[in-house]
Structure formats: C-alpha cells, structure tokens
C-alpha cells in the first residue's frame, strides 16, 4: 500500500512576509466580494451542491496521482467547482477547502494561507471561468463541448496557478524566476493533464446522472437530498481510498527538493491532524481514512453553513 506524501500547499518560510501580507489582503478583498455577490445569486437549491463540492474536492485532493520522474499531482478542483457553481460560489468552496487544510491539517502555512487561497481559490477559479466562458461560445452545451471546456479549464487552472507560485517564490527571493518559472511550469503542465482527465471523468458522470447541474449556477429541480447524500457518499469513498495515493512528492515539494529550498519550510505553529493522519491511531491507513472523513464532514458543514447564510440574506432582501 502506498501512503500519500499528502498535498503540499505553500508552507511558511517559502515566501517573504511582504508577499504573504499583500496576498492576504488581496484574498480577503476577493472573498468579501464573493460573499457579497452570492447575496444576489445563490438559491436554496444551490446549498447542497456547494457542500457536496467542498467535501468532494477536499477528499479528491488527498488522492495524489503519479505523474513522471518521481513526482505526483493532486486534484485542484477549481474548474469543476466553477463549471457547476459559477465563479463566486466556487471561490467560497475552494476557500473553505484550502482554509480547512491549513487550520486543521497543517497543510500550508498560516502566514502563507492568503497566498494559497489566492492561487487556488481565486486564480484557479477565474482562469477556469475565463477559459470555460470563451470556449462555451464556440462549443455549446452538448457533451463534447462540456468535455473540451472542462479539460481546458482544468489544465489552465493548474498551469496558471503554478506560474503564480513561481513568481511569488521569485519575488520572495526563494528561487530565481529563471529557475522557478520553467521548473514549476514544466511539471505542472503534466499535472494539469491529470487534472483535466479527472475533471473529464467527473463531468461525464454528472452529464449522465444530473445534466441539470451543468447549467452554471443552477442546481436544477431534482431532489436535493439525493444530491447531498449521494455526493457525500462519493466524498467519503474518496477518503476511504486515500491511503492508496501516490507516495511521491507533489509538484511544489518536488521543485523545492530539486532546487534546494525545501529546508526553508517552517514547522507549523501547532498540530491538530498533521499530514492527514488522525492522532492516536497506530494503523496509518486507518488514521488517514479517519482524518479524511473528518475533513469531509468539516468542509461540508462549513460550506453548507455559508451557503445557507447567504441564501437567507437573499431571501430577506
């Protein structure tokens, strides 16, 4: 059995304080705008979908897949969330996932959390949205169009987010741009293919089972309880499968090892469920599964709470 190296978001120590603070400010501004935008667009029918997407993306990110040359990648999920929910709800879903990973699972630093949110929840979402909207005009809403748009949006979200990380490392003085940019771009161009294929698989399943969900920002009229429990079941299944993930380091960790700045990573200030291994359980596979299920339930609850709060605000208005 291969135990995952776990997703590695930017830890504290890789970025300068100035870069981290600026990215925190930028992320807070965009999140505030996203919450405000949801007041006028989120319906009661979208609430279960937001929760399900957060849970499934969290669990999916635990399943690293082998890429090439002793490295691995993991699902980002920004494209999938954007296609199903629209950009503003997707920002909240991705922020919930990335925030939970940092605060509870010590995946990514607290000072660097604003940067990780910006890269994955903002750049990832809006690159996906831009690619999807451009291609939608040419390809339409049939299965072929959905598949091409989904793959392109997913690949673009990974590739552009990786370039943002490279520039942030360069500005921080961690790795020169002429080294960080081509190295991050090269490995994440390959990881993006995996992201695209996973997104294709998910969209194909959704197209067959719940075509109404692919009408962006509209969860359709079918039973939302079925969506909630079915999606939660899929997320839990992914968490159960998480010990089978690739043991190779992910793209950022691999680059840090190759370019000699991995030792700059600082240890987390505290520990709750570090490295997605639930404390007190001697069997690592079971500890990973329990940690995954806990994470699924946490992000599901947060996303549902935020969505319901925004929906109530809309109703009162």
C-alpha positions as CSV (number, residue, x, y, z in Angstrom):
1,X,0.0,0.0,0.0
2,X,1.3,3.4,-0.9
3,X,0.8,6.2,1.6
4,X,0.4,9.7,0.2
5,X,3.0,12.3,0.7
6,X,-0.1,14.5,1.1
7,X,-0.9,17.7,-0.9
8,X,1.7,20.3,-0.1
9,X,0.5,23.8,-0.2
10,X,3.0,26.6,0.2
11,X,4.4,26.4,3.8
12,X,5.5,29.3,5.9
13,X,9.2,30.1,5.1
14,X,8.9,29.9,1.3
15,X,7.6,33.4,0.9
16,X,8.6,36.8,2.3
17,X,6.4,38.4,4.9
18,X,5.7,41.3,2.5
19,X,4.4,38.9,-0.2
20,X,2.4,37.0,2.3
21,X,0.7,40.1,3.7
22,X,-0.1,41.5,0.2
23,X,-1.6,38.2,-0.8
24,X,-3.7,38.0,2.4
25,X,-5.1,41.5,1.7
26,X,-5.9,40.6,-1.9
27,X,-7.6,37.3,-0.9
28,X,-9.7,38.9,1.8
29,X,-10.9,41.6,-0.7
30,X,-11.9,39.0,-3.3
31,X,-13.6,36.7,-0.7
32,X,-15.6,39.7,0.6
33,X,-16.7,40.5,-2.9
34,X,-17.6,36.8,-3.5
35,X,-19.8,36.7,-0.4
36,X,-21.5,39.9,-1.4
37,X,-22.1,38.5,-4.9
38,X,-23.7,35.4,-3.5
39,X,-26.3,37.5,-1.8
40,X,-28.0,38.2,-5.1
41,X,-27.4,34.9,-6.9
42,X,-27.5,31.9,-4.6
43,X,-30.7,30.0,-4.4
44,X,-31.8,27.4,-1.9
45,X,-31.3,24.7,-4.5
46,X,-27.5,25.6,-4.7
47,X,-26.9,25.0,-1.0
48,X,-26.4,21.2,-1.1
49,X,-24.3,21.5,-4.2
50,X,-21.9,23.9,-2.5
51,X,-21.5,21.5,0.4
52,X,-21.0,18.4,-1.8
53,X,-18.4,20.2,-4.0
54,X,-16.4,21.3,-1.0
55,X,-16.5,17.7,0.5
56,X,-15.6,16.0,-2.8
57,X,-12.8,18.4,-3.6
58,X,-11.3,18.0,-0.2
59,X,-11.3,14.2,-0.4
60,X,-10.2,14.3,-4.0
61,X,-7.1,16.4,-3.1
62,X,-6.0,13.6,-0.8
63,X,-5.6,11.2,-3.7
64,X,-2.2,12.1,-5.2
65,X,-1.6,10.5,-8.6
66,X,1.9,9.7,-10.0
67,X,3.0,11.9,-12.9
68,X,6.6,11.3,-14.0
69,X,10.1,11.4,-12.7
70,X,9.3,10.6,-9.1
71,X,6.6,13.3,-8.6
72,X,2.9,13.4,-8.2
73,X,-0.1,15.7,-8.6
74,X,-3.4,16.0,-6.9
75,X,-6.8,17.4,-7.9
76,X,-7.2,21.1,-7.6
77,X,-11.0,21.1,-8.4
78,X,-11.4,24.8,-9.2
79,X,-12.6,24.1,-12.7
80,X,-15.1,21.6,-11.6
81,X,-16.5,23.8,-8.9
82,X,-16.6,26.8,-11.3
83,X,-18.4,24.9,-14.0
84,X,-21.1,23.6,-11.6
85,X,-21.5,26.6,-9.3
86,X,-20.2,29.7,-11.1
87,X,-17.1,31.7,-10.0
88,X,-18.3,33.4,-6.8
89,X,-19.7,30.3,-5.2
90,X,-16.6,28.4,-6.4
91,X,-14.3,30.9,-4.6
92,X,-16.1,30.2,-1.3
93,X,-16.0,26.5,-1.8
94,X,-12.2,26.5,-2.6
95,X,-11.5,28.9,0.2
96,X,-13.3,26.5,2.6
97,X,-11.2,23.6,1.4
98,X,-7.9,25.4,1.5
99,X,-8.6,27.1,4.8
100,X,-9.6,23.8,6.5
101,X,-6.5,22.1,5.1
102,X,-4.3,24.8,6.7
103,X,-6.1,25.3,10.0
104,X,-6.9,21.7,10.9
105,X,-4.5,19.5,8.8
106,X,-1.4,21.8,8.8
107,X,-1.2,21.7,5.0
108,X,0.3,25.0,4.1
109,X,1.4,27.8,6.5
110,X,-0.8,30.2,8.3
111,X,1.0,33.3,7.0
112,X,1.1,31.7,3.6
113,X,-2.6,30.8,3.7
114,X,-3.6,34.0,2.0
115,X,-1.3,33.2,-0.9
116,X,-2.6,29.6,-1.1
117,X,-6.2,30.9,-1.2
118,X,-5.3,33.4,-3.9
119,X,-3.5,30.8,-6.1
120,X,-6.1,28.0,-5.7
121,X,-9.4,29.7,-4.8
122,X,-9.0,32.8,-6.9
123,X,-6.6,32.3,-9.7
124,X,-7.7,28.7,-10.2
125,X,-11.4,29.7,-10.3
126,X,-11.2,32.7,-12.5
127,X,-8.8,31.1,-15.0
128,X,-11.3,28.2,-15.2
129,X,-14.2,30.6,-15.6
130,X,-12.5,32.6,-18.4
131,X,-11.5,29.5,-20.3
132,X,-14.9,28.0,-19.9
133,X,-16.8,31.1,-21.0
134,X,-14.6,31.6,-24.1
135,X,-15.0,28.0,-25.2
136,X,-18.7,27.9,-24.3
137,X,-19.4,30.4,-27.1
138,X,-17.8,28.1,-29.7
139,X,-18.6,24.6,-28.4
140,X,-22.0,24.9,-26.9
141,X,-23.6,22.8,-24.2
142,X,-23.5,19.3,-25.7
143,X,-21.4,16.5,-24.2
144,X,-18.5,17.1,-26.5
145,X,-18.5,20.8,-25.7
146,X,-18.7,20.2,-22.0
147,X,-15.8,17.8,-22.1
148,X,-13.5,20.0,-24.1
149,X,-14.3,23.1,-22.0
150,X,-13.8,21.1,-18.8
151,X,-10.4,19.7,-19.8
152,X,-9.1,23.1,-21.0
153,X,-10.4,24.9,-17.9
154,X,-8.9,22.3,-15.6
155,X,-5.5,22.3,-17.3
156,X,-5.4,26.1,-17.4
157,X,-6.2,26.4,-13.7
158,X,-3.3,24.2,-12.7
159,X,-0.8,25.7,-15.1
160,X,-1.5,29.4,-14.4
161,X,-1.7,28.8,-10.7
162,X,1.7,27.2,-10.8
163,X,3.2,30.2,-12.6
164,X,1.8,32.4,-9.9
165,X,3.5,30.3,-7.3
166,X,6.8,30.5,-9.2
167,X,6.5,34.3,-9.4
168,X,5.7,34.5,-5.7
169,X,8.8,32.4,-4.9
170,X,10.9,34.6,-7.2
171,X,9.7,37.9,-5.7
172,X,10.3,36.5,-2.2
173,X,13.9,35.7,-3.1
174,X,13.4,31.9,-2.5
175,X,14.2,30.8,-6.1
176,X,15.1,33.0,-9.1
177,X,12.4,33.5,-11.7
178,X,14.6,31.9,-14.5
179,X,14.7,28.7,-12.4
180,X,11.3,28.7,-10.6
181,X,9.1,29.6,-13.6
182,X,10.3,26.9,-16.1
183,X,10.6,24.2,-13.5
184,X,7.1,24.8,-12.0
185,X,5.6,25.3,-15.5
186,X,7.1,22.1,-16.8
187,X,6.0,19.7,-14.1
188,X,2.6,21.4,-13.7
189,X,1.9,21.2,-17.4
190,X,2.0,17.5,-16.9
191,X,0.0,17.6,-13.6
192,X,-2.6,19.7,-15.5
193,X,-3.2,16.8,-17.8
194,X,-4.1,14.6,-14.8
195,X,-6.4,17.4,-13.5
196,X,-8.1,17.6,-16.9
197,X,-8.7,13.9,-17.1
198,X,-10.1,13.7,-13.6
199,X,-12.4,16.7,-14.4
200,X,-13.5,14.9,-17.6
201,X,-14.4,11.8,-15.7
202,X,-16.4,13.8,-13.1
203,X,-18.2,15.9,-15.8
204,X,-19.1,12.7,-17.8
205,X,-20.6,11.2,-14.7
206,X,-22.5,14.4,-13.9
207,X,-23.7,14.8,-17.5
208,X,-25.2,11.3,-17.4
209,X,-26.7,11.4,-13.9
210,X,-27.6,15.1,-13.4
211,X,-27.4,17.1,-16.6
212,X,-29.2,19.9,-14.9
213,X,-26.2,20.6,-12.7
214,X,-24.1,21.7,-15.7
215,X,-26.2,24.8,-16.1
216,X,-23.8,27.0,-14.3
217,X,-25.1,28.4,-11.0
218,X,-28.4,26.4,-11.2
219,X,-28.7,23.2,-9.2
220,X,-31.8,22.2,-11.1
221,X,-35.2,21.0,-9.8
222,X,-34.5,17.4,-8.9
223,X,-34.2,16.1,-5.3
224,X,-31.5,18.0,-3.5
225,X,-31.5,15.5,-0.6
226,X,-30.4,12.8,-3.1
227,X,-27.7,15.2,-4.4
228,X,-26.5,15.8,-0.8
229,X,-26.3,12.2,0.4
230,X,-25.1,10.9,-3.0
231,X,-22.3,13.5,-3.1
232,X,-21.4,12.9,0.5
233,X,-21.2,9.2,-0.2
234,X,-18.8,9.8,-3.1
235,X,-16.6,12.1,-0.9
236,X,-16.4,9.5,1.9
237,X,-15.5,6.8,-0.6
238,X,-12.7,9.0,-1.9
239,X,-11.5,9.5,1.7
240,X,-11.5,5.7,2.2
241,X,-9.4,5.3,-0.9
242,X,-6.9,8.0,0.2
243,X,-4.3,5.6,1.6
244,X,-3.8,4.3,-2.0
245,X,-2.5,7.7,-3.2
246,X,0.9,8.1,-4.7
247,X,3.8,8.3,-2.2
248,X,5.8,10.6,-4.5
249,X,6.2,14.3,-3.6
250,X,3.8,16.7,-5.3
251,X,4.9,19.3,-7.8
252,X,5.8,22.1,-5.4
253,X,7.6,19.8,-3.0
254,X,9.5,18.1,-5.9
255,X,10.6,21.5,-7.2
256,X,11.7,22.6,-3.7
257,X,13.7,19.4,-3.3
258,X,15.3,19.7,-6.8
259,X,16.2,23.4,-6.4
260,X,17.4,23.2,-2.8
261,X,14.9,25.4,-0.9
262,X,12.8,22.7,0.8
263,X,14.6,23.2,4.1
264,X,13.2,26.8,4.2
265,X,9.8,25.4,5.1
266,X,8.9,26.2,8.7
267,X,7.2,23.7,11.0
268,X,3.5,24.6,11.8
269,X,2.9,26.6,15.0
270,X,0.5,23.9,16.3
271,X,-0.7,20.5,15.4
272,X,-4.3,19.1,15.2
273,X,-4.4,16.5,12.5
274,X,-1.0,16.9,10.8
275,X,-0.3,15.3,7.4
276,X,-3.8,14.0,7.2
277,X,-3.1,11.3,9.8
278,X,-5.5,11.2,12.7
279,X,-3.6,11.2,16.0
280,X,-3.9,8.2,18.4
281,X,-4.5,5.6,15.7
282,X,-1.5,3.3,15.2
283,X,-2.6,1.9,11.8
284,X,-1.6,4.6,9.3
285,X,-4.1,3.6,6.7
286,X,-7.0,3.8,9.1
287,X,-5.6,7.0,10.6
288,X,-5.6,8.6,7.1
289,X,-9.1,7.4,6.3
290,X,-10.4,8.8,9.6
291,X,-8.7,12.1,9.0
292,X,-10.2,12.2,5.5
293,X,-13.7,11.6,6.8
294,X,-13.3,14.2,9.5
295,X,-12.1,16.7,6.8
296,X,-15.0,15.8,4.5
297,X,-17.6,16.5,7.3
298,X,-15.9,19.7,8.4
299,X,-15.8,21.3,4.9
300,X,-19.3,20.0,4.2
301,X,-20.6,21.7,7.3
302,X,-18.8,25.0,6.7
303,X,-19.8,25.2,3.1
304,X,-23.4,24.4,3.9
305,X,-23.4,27.0,6.7
306,X,-22.0,29.7,4.5
307,X,-24.4,28.9,1.6
308,X,-27.4,28.8,3.9
309,X,-26.4,32.1,5.5
310,X,-26.1,33.7,2.0
311,X,-29.4,32.2,0.9
312,X,-31.2,33.6,4.0
313,X,-29.8,37.0,3.3
314,X,-31.0,36.8,-0.3
315,X,-34.5,35.7,0.9
316,X,-34.8,38.6,3.4
317,X,-33.7,41.1,0.7
